[in-house]
């Protein structure tokens, strides 16, 4: 029997390039690199290649924008010409500036990352589980899912998020609608189609304040328009009936009357929150209320100064986004496992079945000779 020599196969010959694969016809197939927003685990929608982020349930946002545009359009079309002729040309200028400011603040609030925290990787989640698993005894007890830290000489509890697999930082909460942990979570606002958090709260506050001014301004101008027409006519009702803009009057008055009170109330409430350095979530839950006991009373994040609280909340530097939604995935994550038909075979395996069978027969005869 002859000695049969076996040649070691080079493992590199079986490797597959992560970015390119070769088909049976010899053509090279290039796989497109995917960005992180394409596999984002939260319930969000991305547009413009990940530059714009909104909540998946953002159907009320077009209604908000539509009400603002329709009301201002009627105001500029039917009220401004009369008021410019009888009062001043600055009325449409003021209205235009307020309109642009409101729409800009609304879009910034809706399309800005509110402060989403990235979820823990499997290795990070396993490490956290090891740290909190203190069940060394024979009788198993569930590990504690809270941690305590000290902020301004006050104990603050950090809760564990079972979805994001991490302990939430202070003032962070998990939004059930967006399925994300949001830093300095205030609330989820369906009117803007996004969560309101650390990175877009200043835009939300600017939106409701400017909207209060715009609504009050349009409401006052419509009342002034009706008053001036009633003085020229014999009465208010007759002035409305004989006016060519009687239907726009009704639409503007109804929208402004029912929205001005809610917008003004919301602006006042958030002004109180900004001055106290609180969030809506903390105020509703009464996190720092004195009714919860002397130990938990007092806001540890307040600077005990209204101006300082306002500057910290509204005028601080914009923190960077932590989810890196436009970044590329790593090669091992971006490229799925190649199928057997796409793997580039080494030369001795790339032959057809007939040649393979002949080679096997020759090899068997050489070994038994």
C-alpha positions as CSV (number, residue, x, y, z in Angstrom):
1,X,0.0,0.0,0.0
2,X,1.4,3.3,-1.0
3,X,1.8,6.2,1.4
4,X,-1.0,8.6,0.9
5,X,0.0,12.2,1.5
6,X,-2.7,14.6,2.8
7,X,-2.2,18.3,2.1
8,X,-3.4,20.6,4.8
9,X,-6.1,23.0,3.6
10,X,-5.4,26.7,4.1
11,X,-8.2,28.1,6.2
12,X,-7.9,31.4,4.4
13,X,-9.1,29.7,1.3
14,X,-12.5,29.1,2.9
15,X,-12.9,32.7,4.2
16,X,-15.5,35.0,2.8
17,X,-14.9,38.6,2.2
18,X,-17.3,40.6,4.5
19,X,-18.0,43.3,1.9
20,X,-18.0,41.3,-1.4
21,X,-19.1,37.9,-2.4
22,X,-18.6,36.0,-5.7
23,X,-21.5,34.3,-7.5
24,X,-21.3,31.2,-9.6
25,X,-20.9,33.2,-12.8
26,X,-17.8,35.0,-11.5
27,X,-19.6,38.3,-10.8
28,X,-18.8,40.2,-7.7
29,X,-21.7,41.2,-5.5
30,X,-21.1,44.2,-3.3
31,X,-23.2,44.5,-0.2
32,X,-24.5,47.9,0.9
33,X,-23.3,49.1,4.3
34,X,-26.3,49.7,6.6
35,X,-26.6,52.6,9.0
36,X,-27.7,52.2,12.6
37,X,-31.0,53.9,12.1
38,X,-32.1,51.0,9.8
39,X,-31.9,48.5,12.6
40,X,-32.9,50.9,15.5
41,X,-34.8,48.9,18.1
42,X,-37.1,51.7,19.2
43,X,-40.6,52.5,17.8
44,X,-39.4,55.5,15.7
45,X,-39.5,56.6,12.1
46,X,-36.5,58.0,10.3
47,X,-36.4,60.2,7.2
48,X,-33.6,61.9,5.1
49,X,-31.2,59.0,5.8
50,X,-31.6,59.2,9.5
51,X,-31.3,63.0,9.9
52,X,-35.0,63.3,11.0
53,X,-36.5,61.2,13.8
54,X,-40.1,61.1,14.8
55,X,-42.3,58.8,16.8
56,X,-44.1,56.0,15.0
57,X,-47.4,57.4,16.1
58,X,-47.1,60.9,14.8
59,X,-50.4,61.3,13.1
60,X,-51.4,64.4,15.2
61,X,-48.4,66.4,14.0
62,X,-49.9,67.2,10.6
63,X,-53.1,68.3,12.4
64,X,-51.1,70.7,14.6
65,X,-49.2,72.1,11.6
66,X,-52.4,72.3,9.6
67,X,-54.3,74.3,12.2
68,X,-51.4,76.8,12.5
69,X,-51.1,77.2,8.7
70,X,-54.8,77.5,8.1
71,X,-55.4,80.0,10.9
72,X,-52.5,82.2,9.8
73,X,-53.4,81.9,6.2
74,X,-56.9,83.2,6.9
75,X,-55.5,86.0,9.0
76,X,-53.0,87.2,6.3
77,X,-55.6,86.9,3.5
78,X,-58.7,88.5,5.1
79,X,-57.6,90.5,8.2
80,X,-54.3,92.0,7.3
81,X,-55.4,94.0,4.3
82,X,-58.1,95.8,6.3
83,X,-55.9,96.3,9.3
84,X,-53.0,97.7,7.2
85,X,-55.4,100.2,5.6
86,X,-56.9,101.3,8.9
87,X,-54.1,100.8,11.4
88,X,-50.5,100.1,10.6
89,X,-48.3,98.0,8.2
90,X,-46.5,96.4,11.1
91,X,-49.4,94.0,11.9
92,X,-48.6,91.5,9.1
93,X,-44.9,91.9,9.8
94,X,-45.4,91.0,13.5
95,X,-47.7,88.1,12.5
96,X,-45.2,86.8,9.9
97,X,-42.3,86.8,12.4
98,X,-44.4,84.9,15.0
99,X,-45.6,82.4,12.4
100,X,-42.1,81.6,11.3
101,X,-40.9,81.3,14.9
102,X,-43.7,79.0,15.8
103,X,-43.3,76.7,12.8
104,X,-39.5,76.5,13.2
105,X,-39.8,75.7,16.9
106,X,-42.5,73.0,16.2
107,X,-40.3,71.3,13.5
108,X,-37.2,71.4,15.7
109,X,-39.2,69.8,18.6
110,X,-40.6,67.1,16.3
111,X,-37.5,66.2,14.3
112,X,-34.9,66.3,17.1
113,X,-33.6,63.4,19.1
114,X,-35.2,64.0,22.5
115,X,-32.2,62.4,24.3
116,X,-32.6,58.7,23.6
117,X,-30.2,56.5,25.4
118,X,-28.7,53.5,23.5
119,X,-29.6,50.1,24.8
120,X,-27.0,47.9,26.5
121,X,-25.1,45.4,24.4
122,X,-25.4,41.7,25.2
123,X,-22.0,41.9,27.0
124,X,-23.0,45.0,29.0
125,X,-26.3,43.4,29.9
126,X,-24.6,40.2,31.1
127,X,-22.1,42.2,33.1
128,X,-24.9,44.1,34.8
129,X,-26.8,40.9,35.6
130,X,-23.7,39.5,37.2
131,X,-23.3,42.6,39.3
132,X,-26.9,42.6,40.6
133,X,-27.2,38.8,41.0
134,X,-26.6,38.4,44.7
135,X,-28.4,35.0,45.1
136,X,-25.5,33.0,46.6
137,X,-27.7,31.1,49.0
138,X,-29.6,27.9,48.3
139,X,-33.0,29.6,48.5
140,X,-33.2,31.8,45.5
141,X,-34.3,35.4,46.0
142,X,-34.8,37.8,43.1
143,X,-31.9,40.2,42.8
144,X,-32.6,43.9,43.6
145,X,-33.4,46.0,40.6
146,X,-32.7,49.4,42.1
147,X,-29.6,51.4,43.0
148,X,-29.1,54.4,45.2
149,X,-26.9,57.3,44.6
150,X,-26.4,60.6,46.4
151,X,-27.2,63.9,44.6
152,X,-26.8,67.1,46.7
153,X,-26.9,65.1,49.9
154,X,-30.1,63.4,48.9
155,X,-30.7,59.8,48.1
156,X,-32.0,59.1,44.5
157,X,-33.0,55.7,43.4
158,X,-32.0,54.4,40.0
159,X,-34.5,51.9,38.5
160,X,-33.5,49.0,36.2
161,X,-35.0,49.0,32.7
162,X,-35.9,45.5,31.6
163,X,-36.2,46.6,27.9
164,X,-33.0,48.5,27.6
165,X,-31.1,46.2,30.1
166,X,-29.5,49.0,32.1
167,X,-30.0,51.1,35.2
168,X,-31.7,54.4,34.1
169,X,-29.6,57.5,34.9
170,X,-31.2,60.2,37.1
171,X,-34.4,61.8,35.6
172,X,-34.5,59.2,32.9
173,X,-37.7,57.3,32.1
174,X,-38.8,54.7,29.5
175,X,-41.4,56.0,27.1
176,X,-43.9,53.2,26.4
177,X,-45.0,54.7,23.0
178,X,-41.5,55.2,21.6
179,X,-40.0,52.2,23.5
180,X,-36.9,54.2,24.4
181,X,-35.3,55.4,27.6
182,X,-35.2,59.2,27.3
183,X,-32.8,61.4,29.3
184,X,-34.5,64.0,31.4
185,X,-37.9,62.7,30.2
186,X,-40.6,65.3,30.4
187,X,-43.5,63.7,28.6
188,X,-44.6,62.2,25.2
189,X,-46.5,64.9,23.3
190,X,-48.7,63.6,20.5
191,X,-49.2,67.2,19.2
192,X,-45.5,67.4,18.2
193,X,-45.2,63.7,17.4
194,X,-42.2,63.1,19.6
195,X,-41.0,62.7,23.1
196,X,-39.9,65.8,25.0
197,X,-36.7,65.3,26.8
198,X,-33.2,66.8,27.5
199,X,-32.3,67.6,23.9
200,X,-35.6,69.2,22.6
201,X,-37.2,70.6,25.7
202,X,-36.0,74.1,24.9
203,X,-37.5,73.9,21.5
204,X,-40.8,72.7,22.9
205,X,-40.9,75.5,25.5
206,X,-40.1,78.1,22.7
207,X,-42.9,76.5,20.6
208,X,-45.7,76.8,23.3
209,X,-44.6,80.3,24.3
210,X,-44.5,81.6,20.8
211,X,-47.8,79.9,20.0
212,X,-49.4,81.7,22.9
213,X,-48.2,85.0,21.5
214,X,-49.3,84.1,18.0
215,X,-52.8,82.9,19.1
216,X,-53.3,86.0,21.3
217,X,-52.1,88.3,18.6
218,X,-54.4,86.8,15.9
219,X,-57.4,86.7,18.3
220,X,-56.9,90.4,19.2
221,X,-56.5,91.4,15.6
222,X,-59.7,89.6,14.6
223,X,-61.6,91.3,17.4
224,X,-60.2,94.7,16.4
225,X,-61.2,94.0,12.8
226,X,-64.7,93.3,13.8
227,X,-64.9,96.3,16.1
228,X,-63.7,98.7,13.3
229,X,-66.2,97.2,10.9
230,X,-69.0,97.5,13.4
231,X,-68.3,101.2,13.8
232,X,-68.6,101.7,10.1
233,X,-71.8,99.7,9.9
234,X,-74.8,99.7,12.2
235,X,-73.8,96.9,14.5
236,X,-71.6,93.9,15.1
237,X,-73.9,91.3,13.7
238,X,-74.6,93.3,10.5
239,X,-70.9,94.0,10.1
240,X,-70.2,90.3,10.2
241,X,-73.1,89.5,7.8
242,X,-72.1,92.1,5.2
243,X,-68.4,91.4,5.4
244,X,-66.9,89.2,2.6
245,X,-64.8,87.5,5.3
246,X,-67.6,86.4,7.5
247,X,-66.8,82.7,7.2
248,X,-63.0,83.2,7.9
249,X,-64.0,85.2,10.9
250,X,-65.9,82.3,12.3
251,X,-63.1,79.8,11.6
252,X,-60.5,82.1,13.2
253,X,-62.5,82.9,16.2
254,X,-63.4,79.3,16.9
255,X,-59.9,78.0,16.6
256,X,-58.3,80.9,18.6
257,X,-61.0,80.9,21.3
258,X,-60.7,77.1,22.1
259,X,-56.9,77.0,21.7
260,X,-55.8,80.2,23.5
261,X,-56.9,79.0,27.0
262,X,-55.2,75.6,26.7
263,X,-52.0,77.0,25.2
264,X,-51.8,79.8,27.7
265,X,-52.4,77.3,30.6
266,X,-49.7,75.0,29.2
267,X,-47.3,77.9,28.8
268,X,-47.8,78.9,32.4
269,X,-47.4,75.4,33.7
270,X,-44.1,74.8,31.9
271,X,-42.9,78.3,33.0
272,X,-43.4,77.1,36.6
273,X,-41.5,73.8,35.8
274,X,-38.6,75.7,34.2
275,X,-38.4,78.1,37.1
276,X,-38.4,75.1,39.5
277,X,-36.1,72.9,37.4
278,X,-38.8,70.1,37.4
279,X,-40.2,67.9,34.6
280,X,-43.8,67.1,33.9
281,X,-43.1,63.5,34.8
282,X,-41.6,64.4,38.2
283,X,-44.5,66.9,38.9
284,X,-47.2,64.4,38.1
285,X,-45.6,61.6,40.2
286,X,-44.8,64.0,43.0
287,X,-41.3,62.8,43.1
288,X,-40.0,65.7,45.3
289,X,-43.3,66.6,47.0
290,X,-43.2,67.2,50.8
291,X,-46.2,64.9,51.1
292,X,-44.0,61.9,50.5
293,X,-42.1,62.5,53.7
294,X,-39.3,64.6,55.0
295,X,-36.6,62.2,53.7
296,X,-37.8,62.5,50.1
297,X,-38.8,66.2,50.1
298,X,-36.9,68.8,48.2
299,X,-35.8,68.8,44.6
300,X,-32.1,67.9,44.5
301,X,-31.7,69.3,41.0
302,X,-32.9,72.8,41.8
303,X,-30.4,75.6,42.3
304,X,-32.8,77.5,44.6
305,X,-32.7,80.4,42.1
306,X,-35.3,81.1,39.4
307,X,-32.8,82.7,37.0
308,X,-30.2,79.9,37.4
309,X,-32.9,77.2,36.9
310,X,-34.1,78.9,33.7
311,X,-30.6,79.3,32.4
312,X,-29.7,75.7,33.1
313,X,-32.8,74.3,31.5
314,X,-33.1,76.6,28.4
315,X,-29.7,78.2,27.8
316,X,-27.2,75.4,28.4
317,X,-25.1,73.8,25.7
318,X,-26.9,71.3,23.4
319,X,-25.8,67.8,24.5
320,X,-24.8,65.5,21.6
321,X,-27.0,62.7,20.4
322,X,-26.0,59.3,21.9
323,X,-27.6,56.9,19.5
324,X,-25.4,57.8,16.5
325,X,-28.3,57.0,14.1
326,X,-26.3,57.8,11.0
327,X,-23.3,55.8,11.9
328,X,-22.4,52.6,10.0
329,X,-22.8,49.2,11.5
330,X,-19.7,47.1,12.1
331,X,-18.8,44.6,9.4
332,X,-19.7,41.6,11.5
333,X,-23.1,43.2,12.4
334,X,-23.8,44.6,9.0
335,X,-23.1,41.5,6.9
336,X,-25.4,38.6,7.5
337,X,-24.1,35.0,7.4
338,X,-23.4,34.1,3.8
339,X,-25.3,31.2,2.4
340,X,-23.6,28.1,1.1
341,X,-24.3,29.0,-2.5
342,X,-22.6,32.4,-2.1
343,X,-19.4,31.1,-0.4
344,X,-16.4,31.2,-2.7
345,X,-15.1,27.7,-2.8
346,X,-11.4,26.8,-3.1
347,X,-10.2,25.4,-6.4
348,X,-10.5,21.7,-5.5
349,X,-14.2,22.2,-4.6
350,X,-15.2,24.4,-7.5
351,X,-15.2,21.5,-10.0
352,X,-18.3,20.0,-11.3
353,X,-19.7,16.6,-10.0
354,X,-18.2,14.5,-12.9
355,X,-14.7,15.7,-12.3
356,X,-15.1,15.3,-8.6
357,X,-16.2,11.7,-8.9
358,X,-13.3,10.8,-11.2
359,X,-10.8,12.4,-8.8
360,X,-12.2,10.4,-5.9
361,X,-11.9,7.1,-7.8
362,X,-8.3,7.8,-8.8
363,X,-7.5,8.7,-5.2
364,X,-9.0,5.4,-3.9
365,X,-7.1,3.3,-6.5
366,X,-3.8,5.0,-5.5
367,X,-4.4,4.2,-1.9
368,X,-5.2,0.5,-2.4
369,X,-2.5,-0.1,-4.9
